[in-house]
Amino acid sequence: MSDEELLQRVVCDPKVMTGKPVVRGTRLTVEYVLKLLSQGWGLSDILGEYEGLVPEDIQACLLFASKSLSNTSFMPLISESV
């Protein structure tokens, strides 16, 4: 599946989750899916919990995040103490 096809799985609609990017046809935000992954949820865990989700939806979330960050400057979320 091409990047363009994957990215079509993520939509932004002001009427759904206040316009945050979500997996098409769901109320699952890209942010939420990424948070699940960061907390150690595996692909099978997420797919088992959210009926109708397919592996390409999770790939699309990762690609969307990657593309979103590609044109930004890095700003640390926490500062290091010296």
BAFI-3210 file (N, C-alpha, C; in Angstrom, 3 decimals, decimal comma, padded with zeros to 6 digits):
// residues 82
n [1|2|3|4|5|6|7|8|9|10|11|12|13|14|15|16|17|18|19|20|21|22|23|24|25|26|27|28|29|30|31|32|33|34|35|36|37|38|39|40|41|42|43|44|45|46|47|48|49|50|51|52|53|54|55|56|57|58|59|60|61|62|63|64|65|66|67|68|69|70|71|72|73|74|75|76|77|78|79|80|81|82]
n.u [000,851|000,590|002,098|000,344|-002,140|-002,253|-002,295|-004,810|-006,404|-006,452|-008,221|-009,376|-011,885|-013,863|-016,143|-015,705|-014,118|-013,177|-011,803|-009,310|-006,810|-008,048|-008,548|-010,071|-013,590|-013,771|-013,567|-011,106|-008,243|-005,192|-003,230|-004,047|-003,760|-001,003|-000,164|-001,042|000,678|003,113|002,878|003,333|001,481|000,810|000,472|-001,456|-002,797|-004,064|-005,641|-007,272|-008,714|-010,094|-012,512|-012,833|-010,684|-007,750|-004,470|-003,284|-004,409|-003,088|-000,500|-000,943|-001,356|001,205|002,681|001,404|002,094|004,870|005,192|004,027|005,852|008,104|008,616|009,118|010,740|012,758|011,700|012,513|010,612|011,033|013,349|016,826|018,495|021,377]
n.v [-001,175|002,197|005,267|007,399|006,100|004,967|007,290|008,254|006,937|008,334|010,972|014,370|015,978|018,580|017,963|015,613|014,440|017,001|017,822|016,624|014,483|011,395|007,816|006,874|006,525|005,965|006,940|007,026|008,623|009,577|010,290|008,864|006,181|006,110|006,575|004,236|002,394|003,375|002,714|000,077|-001,603|-004,092|-004,700|-006,752|-006,597|-004,080|-004,369|-006,441|-005,234|-003,141|-003,472|-003,834|-002,279|-002,390|-003,696|-001,839|000,569|001,236|001,427|003,652|005,621|005,785|006,617|009,061|010,518|010,554|011,997|014,384|015,320|015,693|018,206|019,943|021,727|020,300|020,281|019,913|018,051|017,904|019,455|018,970|018,512|020,054]
n.w [000,000|-000,844|000,414|000,084|-000,094|002,455|004,028|003,435|005,167|007,467|008,811|009,196|010,789|011,776|013,197|014,439|017,201|017,837|015,545|015,574|014,108|013,055|012,815|009,893|009,901|012,557|016,051|017,007|017,811|016,158|017,923|020,229|019,415|018,976|021,576|022,840|021,597|022,570|025,197|025,236|024,059|021,704|018,159|017,755|020,194|020,068|017,742|018,580|020,611|019,414|017,373|013,897|013,218|011,244|010,386|008,614|009,384|011,720|010,757|009,161|011,104|012,242|009,993|009,448|011,760|011,468|009,055|009,873|011,721|010,219|009,112|011,177|013,827|016,330|019,619|022,859|025,250|027,935|030,118|030,589|033,661|034,868]
ca.u [000,000|001,409|001,939|-000,876|-003,284|-002,274|-002,696|-006,256|-007,057|-006,488|-009,018|-009,621|-013,228|-014,151|-017,287|-015,271|-012,991|-012,763|-010,937|-008,037|-006,698|-008,585|-008,643|-011,345|-014,700|-013,709|-013,274|-009,770|-007,291|-003,826|-002,540|-004,407|-003,140|000,428|000,012|-001,155|001,924|004,188|002,664|003,672|000,464|001,228|-000,493|-002,564|-003,560|-004,910|-006,634|-008,220|-009,529|-010,894|-013,092|-012,916|-009,370|-006,882|-003,064|-002,979|-004,834|-002,012|000,581|-001,316|-001,111|002,650|003,097|000,877|002,929|006,183|005,087|003,715|007,063|009,232|008,862|009,108|011,968|012,648|011,637|012,430|009,436|011,536|014,718|017,767|019,150|022,845]
ca.v [000,000|003,406|006,258|008,167|005,256|004,876|008,571|008,435|006,279|009,312|012,130|015,432|016,525|019,364|017,389|014,366|014,623|018,412|018,012|015,914|013,404|010,116|006,733|007,011|005,682|005,713|008,096|006,772|009,613|009,142|010,477|007,769|004,953|006,219|006,427|002,802|001,773|003,801|002,051|-001,328|-002,393|-004,614|-004,622|-007,674|-006,074|-002,971|-004,907|-007,241|-004,347|-002,221|-004,203|-003,075|-001,732|-003,310|-003,293|-000,648|001,755|001,559|001,916|005,000|006,510|005,979|007,415|010,408|011,158|010,761|013,101|015,603|015,775|015,849|019,608|020,743|021,771|019,527|021,033|018,919|018,138|018,127|019,956|018,183|019,243|019,958]
ca.w [000,000|-000,958|001,480|-000,179|000,279|003,912|004,612|003,251|006,302|008,554|008,409|010,173|010,615|012,972|013,906|015,082|018,131|017,692|014,392|015,661|013,123|013,529|011,837|009,156|010,328|013,996|016,888|017,546|017,310|015,886|019,200|021,128|018,901|019,259|023,020|023,127|021,162|023,471|026,482|025,087|023,370|020,415|017,067|018,006|021,333|019,601|016,804|019,364|021,449|018,595|016,239|012,652|012,914|010,509|010,544|007,810|010,134|012,654|009,884|008,742|012,244|012,335|008,838|009,648|012,773|010,869|008,091|010,622|012,403|009,293|008,786|012,393|014,609|017,558|020,871|023,935|026,123|029,291|030,088|031,383|034,749|034,820]
c.u [000,901|001,175|000,636|-002,123|-003,387|-002,784|-004,181|-007,049|-007,157|-007,224|-009,127|-010,973|-013,572|-015,316|-016,923|-014,022|-012,344|-011,731|-009,577|-007,992|-007,150|-008,492|-010,030|-012,387|-014,699|-013,595|-011,920|-008,792|-005,936|-003,035|-002,795|-003,742|-001,637|000,707|-000,087|000,144|003,068|004,081|002,868|002,601|001,039|000,117|-001,700|-003,418|-004,553|-006,005|-007,680|-009,173|-010,495|-011,335|-013,188|-011,598|-008,543|-005,438|-002,700|-003,398|-003,729|-000,786|000,312|-001,071|000,376|003,162|002,646|001,756|004,311|006,172|004,816|004,956|008,201|009,564|008,833|010,489|011,733|012,672|011,504|011,216|009,840|012,958|015,585|018,366|020,644|023,391]
c.v [001,244|004,339|007,032|007,372|005,118|006,166|008,872|007,774|007,208|010,545|013,125|016,047|017,284|018,804|016,109|014,658|016,000|018,639|017,361|014,835|012,078|009,082|006,824|006,021|005,347|007,039|007,895|007,773|008,971|009,220|009,304|006,457|004,972|006,041|004,955|002,085|002,120|003,143|000,540|-002,200|-002,848|-004,455|-005,512|-007,230|-005,009|-003,495|-005,735|-006,392|-003,490|-002,911|-003,300|-002,426|-002,803|-002,817|-002,018|000,638|002,194|002,056|003,355|006,005|006,814|006,859|008,859|011,171|011,486|011,947|014,423|016,184|016,115|017,309|020,508|020,735|020,988|020,458|020,010|019,149|018,356|018,649|019,093|019,063|019,028|019,934]
c.w [000,000|000,234|001,310|000,221|001,793|004,537|004,415|004,376|007,506|008,051|009,561|009,848|011,888|013,806|014,655|015,916|017,963|016,588|014,481|014,582|013,744|012,413|011,210|009,660|011,814|014,741|017,577|016,949|017,055|017,190|020,149|020,696|019,191|020,747|023,431|022,768|022,123|024,843|026,394|024,462|022,037|019,381|017,344|019,185|020,865|018,680|017,535|020,175|020,627|017,306|015,016|012,260|012,201|010,637|009,776|008,522|011,093|011,880|009,482|009,869|012,379|011,196|009,000|010,650|012,206|009,918|008,805|011,277|011,457|008,991|010,016|013,036|015,884|018,754|021,987|024,823|027,566|029,176|030,990|032,460|034,654|036,220]
res [m|s|d|e|e|l|l|q|r|v|v|c|d|p|k|v|m|t|g|k|p|v|v|r|g|t|r|l|t|v|e|y|v|l|k|l|l|s|q|g|w|g|l|s|d|i|l|g|e|y|e|g|l|v|p|e|d|i|q|a|c|l|l|f|a|s|k|s|l|s|n|t|s|f|m|p|l|i|s|e|s|v]
***
